Amino acid sequence: MWIKASADSAILACRVHPNSGRDSIKEIRNGRLVIHLRARAVEGKANEALITFLSDRLKVPKSRISLIQGDRNRNKVVAIEGRSPQEIELCLGLNQ
């Protein structure tokens, strides 16, 4: 499952593809939300771009988004504080 609830947060499992043509959400594959980002995977730029992208799409401050796992990996786990999984699915226009 790509999204689950945890206390006052939603936890997202993502697969990030850096250095893509544009920032976009592609699909849910193998239990992960697939996200393409224009940023390159150097010096944490893709991680910063992921947080900015999710902040914009979910309309939450960047300070409420934290990278839990995958700092140097394409598979990442992100916490979105103050949002439920249902709210996130609605904002992203996705169904489980």
CORPEMO-V40213 format. One record per backbone hydrogen bond with DSSP energy under -0.5 kcal/mol. NH is the residue of the N-H (numbers start at 1). CO is the residue of the C=O. Records with the same first field share a line. If there is no record, write none. Layout:
NH: CO  CO
This chain:
4: 11
6: 9
9: 6
10: 80
11: 4
12: 10  78
13: 2
14: 12  76
15: 33
16: 74
17: 35
18: 16
19: 39
20: 37
24: 22  36
26: 24  34
27: 34
29: 27  32
32: 29
33: 13
34: 27  32
35: 15  33
36: 24
37: 17
42: 40
45: 42
46: 40
48: 44
49: 45
50: 46
51: 47
52: 48
53: 49
54: 50
55: 51
56: 52
57: 53
58: 54
59: 55
60: 55
64: 61
65: 62
66: 79
68: 66  77
69: 77
73: 70
76: 14  74
77: 69
78: 12
79: 66
80: 10
81: 64  79
82: 8
83: 80
88: 84
89: 85
90: 86
91: 87
92: 88
93: 89
94: 89
